[in-house]
Amino acid sequence: MSSANLLFSGLLIAGPVVSVSSSNWIICWAGVELSFLGLIPLLFLNNKYVSLTKESAMKYFCVQALGSAILFYSGLMMFSDLSSSFNTLLFISSIFIKLGIFPMHFWVPSVAAGLDLLPLFAVLTTQKIAPFAFLNLVMLNLNESFNMMISVLGGLTSLVGAVMGNNQTDLRAMLGCSSVAHSGWLILGCLTGYFWGYFFIYCISLFIVFVFLNLPLSNSETGLGILSLSGLPPFFMFLGKWGILKSTLEVGFPLWLISLFMLGAVISLGFYLKFSYSFLLNNNGLTWKKSQNSVMLSFLLMNFFVLTLFFTV
């Protein structure tokens, strides 16, 4: 990696740190833009299809620029004496645009389909930290009607992401739809207090998938990694979804609202199984025999300690 890419990677990491640690709104917004500035050059990192990457980068830039402009204006209004219900709604809408939350989810699959794995990982993980931190902070001070509206939109996000994922044939577009579905669960985590636990588990699970995708002759491990994103027990993601559901039941969320997220999880299982089977069955007999030990080792590393945590937490 060149020195320029190292500089941009430093900006990418420093942006969320500045946004989360600052108490001034202008500095918080500047941290979001700092991370965005560092990501744009990295979108073109090691990609064979330059024209497709340019299209995805332009879409991502336009959507994020629009979201940043609305976020700056609504944030100034909210954190001043001019706060109102309209400005609060505008602030939430800007965060939904930046995160790809329903009904502003339209850009995620098309952008994800044209990016390489490393930039895609940054888009789906680090770029979500600051907007979700803002949403988590704002939801603590909102009234019950606003929180209920956000909860319903989170459930619909999980459902829409699952439906979109079943219509995808491209792996990267599927991971984008999976991110939309997981963003719905993250909204529920903001309301119940288990956001950071779920986000940390999601980042680890997605990182495992991307590592196996970059390794030669690792189709079986990649299939297990994709299946682990579904949240089936005893996979790692199950611990995150279990923590969210446990928190919602303790808080006393209505069952009809929880059923939206559960329905989205069941529907999304369809495309996780489809892509997982395509990788698991894409091995000839010799390759499978050679990779049996690595498959078992990766399965144990990804999932064995989850049961220990599940019975001890």
GUPATOR-63952 format. One record per residue (C-alpha): residue in three letters; x, y, z. Coordinates in steps of 0.1 Angstrom, whole numbers. Layout:
{site 'ALA', {X, Y, Z}}
...
***
This chain:
{site 'MET', {0, 0, 0}}
{site 'SER', {13, 34, -10}}
{site 'SER', {20, 63, 14}}
{site 'ALA', {-10, 82, 0}}
{site 'ASN', {-33, 52, 7}}
{site 'LEU', {-19, 50, 42}}
{site 'LEU', {-28, 87, 47}}
{site 'PHE', {-63, 82, 34}}
{site 'SER', {-67, 51, 57}}
{site 'GLY', {-57, 72, 86}}
{site 'LEU', {-83, 98, 78}}
{site 'LEU', {-109, 70, 74}}
{site 'ILE', {-102, 57, 109}}
{site 'ALA', {-97, 92, 125}}
{site 'GLY', {-131, 105, 113}}
{site 'PRO', {-153, 83, 135}}
{site 'VAL', {-130, 88, 165}}
{site 'VAL', {-133, 126, 162}}
{site 'SER', {-171, 124, 158}}
{site 'VAL', {-177, 101, 187}}
{site 'SER', {-153, 118, 211}}
{site 'SER', {-162, 154, 205}}
{site 'SER', {-188, 174, 224}}
{site 'ASN', {-192, 202, 197}}
{site 'TRP', {-216, 196, 169}}
{site 'ILE', {-194, 213, 142}}
{site 'ILE', {-165, 190, 152}}
{site 'CYS', {-187, 160, 151}}
{site 'TRP', {-199, 168, 116}}
{site 'ALA', {-163, 175, 105}}
{site 'GLY', {-153, 141, 117}}
{site 'VAL', {-180, 125, 95}}
{site 'GLU', {-166, 145, 65}}
{site 'LEU', {-131, 136, 74}}
{site 'SER', {-139, 99, 72}}
{site 'PHE', {-158, 105, 40}}
{site 'LEU', {-128, 124, 25}}
{site 'GLY', {-104, 95, 33}}
{site 'LEU', {-127, 69, 19}}
{site 'ILE', {-133, 84, -16}}
{site 'PRO', {-98, 77, -30}}
{site 'LEU', {-98, 42, -14}}
{site 'LEU', {-129, 33, -34}}
{site 'PHE', {-107, 28, -64}}
{site 'LEU', {-82, 6, -46}}
{site 'ASN', {-73, -26, -65}}
{site 'ASN', {-103, -29, -87}}
{site 'LYS', {-104, -46, -121}}
{site 'TYR', {-136, -30, -133}}
{site 'VAL', {-127, 7, -132}}
{site 'SER', {-158, 19, -151}}
{site 'LEU', {-182, 1, -127}}
{site 'THR', {-162, 14, -97}}
{site 'LYS', {-165, 50, -110}}
{site 'GLU', {-202, 46, -113}}
{site 'SER', {-205, 32, -77}}
{site 'ALA', {-182, 59, -64}}
{site 'MET', {-202, 87, -80}}
{site 'LYS', {-235, 73, -66}}
{site 'TYR', {-219, 70, -32}}
{site 'PHE', {-205, 105, -33}}
{site 'CYS', {-238, 121, -44}}
{site 'VAL', {-259, 103, -18}}
{site 'GLN', {-234, 110, 10}}
{site 'ALA', {-230, 147, 0}}
{site 'LEU', {-267, 151, 1}}
{site 'GLY', {-269, 134, 35}}
{site 'SER', {-241, 155, 49}}
{site 'ALA', {-256, 188, 38}}
{site 'ILE', {-290, 179, 54}}
{site 'LEU', {-272, 166, 85}}
{site 'PHE', {-252, 198, 89}}
{site 'TYR', {-283, 221, 86}}
{site 'SER', {-306, 199, 108}}
{site 'GLY', {-278, 194, 134}}
{site 'LEU', {-273, 231, 138}}
{site 'MET', {-310, 236, 142}}
{site 'MET', {-314, 207, 167}}
{site 'PHE', {-285, 217, 189}}
{site 'SER', {-296, 253, 192}}
{site 'ASP', {-326, 272, 203}}
{site 'LEU', {-343, 266, 169}}
{site 'SER', {-351, 229, 175}}
{site 'SER', {-385, 217, 164}}
{site 'SER', {-402, 185, 153}}
{site 'PHE', {-395, 193, 116}}
{site 'ASN', {-357, 197, 123}}
{site 'THR', {-357, 165, 143}}
{site 'LEU', {-374, 146, 115}}
{site 'LEU', {-349, 162, 90}}
{site 'PHE', {-320, 151, 112}}
{site 'ILE', {-332, 115, 114}}
{site 'SER', {-338, 115, 76}}
{site 'SER', {-302, 126, 69}}
{site 'ILE', {-289, 98, 91}}
{site 'PHE', {-311, 74, 73}}
{site 'ILE', {-297, 86, 40}}
{site 'LYS', {-261, 81, 51}}
{site 'LEU', {-268, 47, 66}}
{site 'GLY', {-291, 33, 39}}
{site 'ILE', {-321, 28, 62}}
{site 'PHE', {-355, 23, 47}}
{site 'PRO', {-369, 42, 28}}
{site 'MET', {-335, 57, 19}}
{site 'HIS', {-319, 23, 12}}
{site 'PHE', {-320, 24, -26}}
{site 'TRP', {-283, 32, -31}}
{site 'VAL', {-267, 4, -11}}
{site 'PRO', {-269, -27, -34}}
{site 'SER', {-259, -8, -66}}
{site 'VAL', {-229, 9, -48}}
{site 'ALA', {-218, -24, -32}}
{site 'ALA', {-219, -42, -65}}
{site 'GLY', {-192, -20, -80}}
{site 'LEU', {-167, -19, -52}}
{site 'ASP', {-137, -41, -43}}
{site 'LEU', {-138, -60, -10}}
{site 'LEU', {-116, -37, 11}}
{site 'PRO', {-135, -5, 2}}
{site 'LEU', {-168, -23, 6}}
{site 'PHE', {-158, -34, 41}}
{site 'ALA', {-151, 2, 50}}
{site 'VAL', {-184, 14, 36}}
{site 'LEU', {-204, -13, 55}}
{site 'THR', {-185, -9, 88}}
{site 'THR', {-165, 22, 96}}
{site 'GLN', {-188, 46, 78}}
{site 'LYS', {-217, 36, 100}}
{site 'ILE', {-201, 43, 133}}
{site 'ALA', {-206, 81, 135}}
{site 'PRO', {-241, 83, 121}}
{site 'PHE', {-253, 55, 144}}
{site 'ALA', {-236, 72, 173}}
{site 'PHE', {-256, 104, 165}}
{site 'LEU', {-288, 84, 161}}
{site 'ASN', {-282, 66, 194}}
{site 'LEU', {-276, 100, 212}}
{site 'VAL', {-307, 117, 197}}
{site 'MET', {-330, 87, 204}}
{site 'LEU', {-324, 91, 241}}
{site 'ASN', {-340, 125, 241}}
{site 'LEU', {-369, 118, 217}}
{site 'ASN', {-405, 113, 227}}
{site 'GLU', {-422, 79, 225}}
{site 'SER', {-439, 86, 191}}
{site 'PHE', {-406, 93, 174}}
{site 'ASN', {-389, 63, 189}}
{site 'MET', {-418, 41, 178}}
{site 'MET', {-416, 55, 142}}
{site 'ILE', {-379, 47, 141}}
{site 'SER', {-385, 12, 155}}
{site 'VAL', {-411, 5, 128}}
{site 'LEU', {-387, 18, 101}}
{site 'GLY', {-360, -4, 115}}
{site 'GLY', {-382, -35, 113}}
{site 'LEU', {-392, -25, 77}}
{site 'THR', {-355, -21, 69}}
{site 'SER', {-347, -56, 81}}
{site 'LEU', {-376, -69, 60}}
{site 'VAL', {-368, -49, 29}}
{site 'GLY', {-331, -59, 31}}
{site 'ALA', {-341, -96, 33}}
{site 'VAL', {-364, -93, 3}}
{site 'MET', {-337, -74, -18}}
{site 'GLY', {-311, -100, -9}}
{site 'ASN', {-332, -128, -23}}
{site 'ASN', {-333, -111, -56}}
{site 'GLN', {-295, -108, -59}}
{site 'THR', {-271, -130, -79}}
{site 'ASP', {-239, -109, -72}}
{site 'LEU', {-220, -116, -40}}
{site 'ARG', {-211, -80, -32}}
{site 'ALA', {-247, -68, -39}}
{site 'MET', {-259, -95, -16}}
{site 'LEU', {-235, -83, 11}}
{site 'GLY', {-249, -48, 6}}
{site 'CYS', {-285, -61, 11}}
{site 'SER', {-273, -80, 41}}
{site 'SER', {-259, -47, 55}}
{site 'VAL', {-293, -31, 50}}
{site 'ALA', {-310, -60, 70}}
{site 'HIS', {-284, -58, 98}}
{site 'SER', {-289, -20, 99}}
{site 'GLY', {-325, -26, 110}}
{site 'TRP', {-313, -47, 139}}
{site 'LEU', {-288, -20, 148}}
{site 'ILE', {-316, 5, 151}}
{site 'LEU', {-333, -19, 175}}
{site 'GLY', {-300, -21, 193}}
{site 'CYS', {-299, 17, 197}}
{site 'LEU', {-333, 15, 215}}
{site 'THR', {-324, -14, 237}}
{site 'GLY', {-288, -5, 246}}
{site 'TYR', {-271, -34, 228}}
{site 'PHE', {-260, -15, 197}}
{site 'TRP', {-222, -17, 202}}
{site 'GLY', {-222, -54, 210}}
{site 'TYR', {-242, -62, 179}}
{site 'PHE', {-221, -39, 157}}
{site 'PHE', {-188, -54, 170}}
{site 'ILE', {-200, -89, 163}}
{site 'TYR', {-212, -79, 128}}
{site 'CYS', {-179, -64, 119}}
{site 'ILE', {-160, -95, 130}}
{site 'SER', {-183, -118, 110}}
{site 'LEU', {-180, -96, 79}}
{site 'PHE', {-143, -94, 83}}
{site 'ILE', {-141, -132, 84}}
{site 'VAL', {-160, -135, 52}}
{site 'PHE', {-137, -110, 34}}
{site 'VAL', {-106, -127, 47}}
{site 'PHE', {-118, -161, 33}}
{site 'LEU', {-128, -145, 0}}
{site 'ASN', {-92, -132, -5}}
{site 'LEU', {-77, -167, 2}}
{site 'PRO', {-72, -192, -25}}
{site 'LEU', {-90, -225, -24}}
{site 'SER', {-112, -213, 6}}
{site 'ASN', {-147, -218, -9}}
{site 'SER', {-158, -240, 20}}
{site 'GLU', {-146, -215, 46}}
{site 'THR', {-163, -187, 27}}
{site 'GLY', {-195, -206, 27}}
{site 'LEU', {-194, -211, 64}}
{site 'GLY', {-185, -174, 69}}
{site 'ILE', {-215, -163, 48}}
{site 'LEU', {-238, -187, 67}}
{site 'SER', {-225, -172, 100}}
{site 'LEU', {-239, -138, 89}}
{site 'SER', {-274, -153, 91}}
{site 'GLY', {-274, -155, 129}}
{site 'LEU', {-281, -192, 130}}
{site 'PRO', {-269, -210, 162}}
{site 'PRO', {-241, -218, 169}}
{site 'PHE', {-226, -192, 146}}
{site 'PHE', {-211, -160, 159}}
{site 'MET', {-238, -137, 147}}
{site 'PHE', {-264, -156, 168}}
{site 'LEU', {-249, -141, 199}}
{site 'GLY', {-256, -106, 186}}
{site 'LYS', {-292, -113, 176}}
{site 'TRP', {-298, -131, 208}}
{site 'GLY', {-285, -101, 228}}
{site 'ILE', {-309, -78, 209}}
{site 'LEU', {-339, -100, 214}}
{site 'LYS', {-331, -104, 251}}
{site 'SER', {-328, -67, 256}}
{site 'THR', {-361, -60, 237}}
{site 'LEU', {-380, -84, 259}}
{site 'GLU', {-364, -69, 290}}
{site 'VAL', {-374, -34, 279}}
{site 'GLY', {-409, -46, 270}}
{site 'PHE', {-412, -40, 233}}
{site 'PRO', {-445, -50, 216}}
{site 'LEU', {-444, -85, 201}}
{site 'TRP', {-458, -73, 168}}
{site 'LEU', {-427, -51, 164}}
{site 'ILE', {-403, -78, 173}}
{site 'SER', {-420, -101, 148}}
{site 'LEU', {-410, -77, 119}}
{site 'PHE', {-374, -83, 127}}
{site 'MET', {-379, -120, 131}}
{site 'LEU', {-397, -122, 98}}
{site 'GLY', {-368, -103, 81}}
{site 'ALA', {-343, -128, 97}}
{site 'VAL', {-362, -158, 84}}
{site 'ILE', {-365, -144, 49}}
{site 'SER', {-329, -134, 48}}
{site 'LEU', {-319, -169, 57}}
{site 'GLY', {-329, -179, 21}}
{site 'PHE', {-302, -159, 4}}
{site 'TYR', {-276, -167, 30}}
{site 'LEU', {-282, -204, 24}}
{site 'LYS', {-282, -199, -14}}
{site 'PHE', {-248, -182, -15}}
{site 'SER', {-234, -205, 12}}
{site 'TYR', {-243, -236, -7}}
{site 'SER', {-229, -222, -39}}
{site 'PHE', {-195, -219, -22}}
{site 'LEU', {-197, -252, -3}}
{site 'LEU', {-206, -272, -34}}
{site 'ASN', {-180, -255, -56}}
{site 'ASN', {-153, -279, -45}}
{site 'ASN', {-142, -310, -63}}
{site 'GLY', {-134, -341, -42}}
{site 'LEU', {-97, -335, -40}}
{site 'THR', {-100, -299, -29}}
{site 'TRP', {-126, -309, -3}}
{site 'LYS', {-103, -336, 11}}
{site 'LYS', {-74, -312, 13}}
{site 'SER', {-95, -285, 30}}
{site 'GLN', {-113, -306, 56}}
{site 'ASN', {-90, -298, 84}}
{site 'SER', {-90, -261, 76}}
{site 'VAL', {-128, -261, 74}}
{site 'MET', {-132, -277, 108}}
{site 'LEU', {-106, -254, 123}}
{site 'SER', {-123, -223, 109}}
{site 'PHE', {-157, -235, 120}}
{site 'LEU', {-144, -240, 156}}
{site 'LEU', {-127, -206, 156}}
{site 'MET', {-158, -188, 144}}
{site 'ASN', {-184, -205, 165}}
{site 'PHE', {-172, -228, 193}}
{site 'PHE', {-166, -200, 218}}
{site 'VAL', {-200, -185, 210}}
{site 'LEU', {-218, -212, 230}}
{site 'THR', {-195, -205, 259}}
{site 'LEU', {-204, -168, 259}}
{site 'PHE', {-240, -177, 254}}
{site 'PHE', {-242, -197, 286}}
{site 'THR', {-221, -174, 307}}
{site 'VAL', {-234, -140, 297}}
***
